[in-house]
């Protein structure tokens, strides 16, 4: 017999007490905006879109504790799904991803303007006007499995210079258009529109509870702020990108569980490369097979829910 806890990863990062950051200065809990008083972009660094992804919390608390202030423009620091974060239980560390529904699948007007009274929809409505002000949004995440960290954004031209500057992490996942059932935060409003300037990127910093994920989140955040000229050069110089050239993948299909009986054919963790036709999963009686050569598994979920995306399929580009 095995119990669920036999497969639990070590918890190297534990939740910090965020009560000192609750009041903030925006009239919305857990949000701070710092205005340099000089012209420049409004840059947002967002943590805890998922309640058990602690690396973003490490990065945002680092900026707050170090008293980092923007040299130009405005800097907003937010902790998004604190309600889920407060539910963390080390015996069930994967269950505090959200309270009622995935906070990262509700950023369309229909949901935000609709009747949904979930914890996440109500929190999203509080944050919406603040996120709508941003010229750039870094949304910090981590992964269930210990896979290489990734930078995720749309393949639009407007992302090229930022992506080049960040360089790390070295796996770049391009997400062309909305393909998930429910819109992710980085595709909210102007961030997702090719004709609008605002930039929204996700960084997946490694496994949720690994100390290295918190260290990477701080480094990527500093490089993000440096791209916009918001921190001093000597501070930015402490955060050099990894050596090597980024590998790029384009997501071409998001697999949604059609049945309540969806199961993976292998214990995929991510970045496995499959031959065309290889079996990925069974969805009830239906086979889900790799639809093209070099089909790369991206972020298979641990929590399979009918009607929700369970894995993305990408091709190397
Ligand atoms: Zn996440």
Boltz pocket constraint, residues with backbone or C-beta under 6 A from the ligand:
constraints:
  - pocket:
      binder: B
      contacts: [[A, 49], [A, 50], [A, 53], [A, 140], [A, 141], [A, 142]]
      max_distance: 6.0
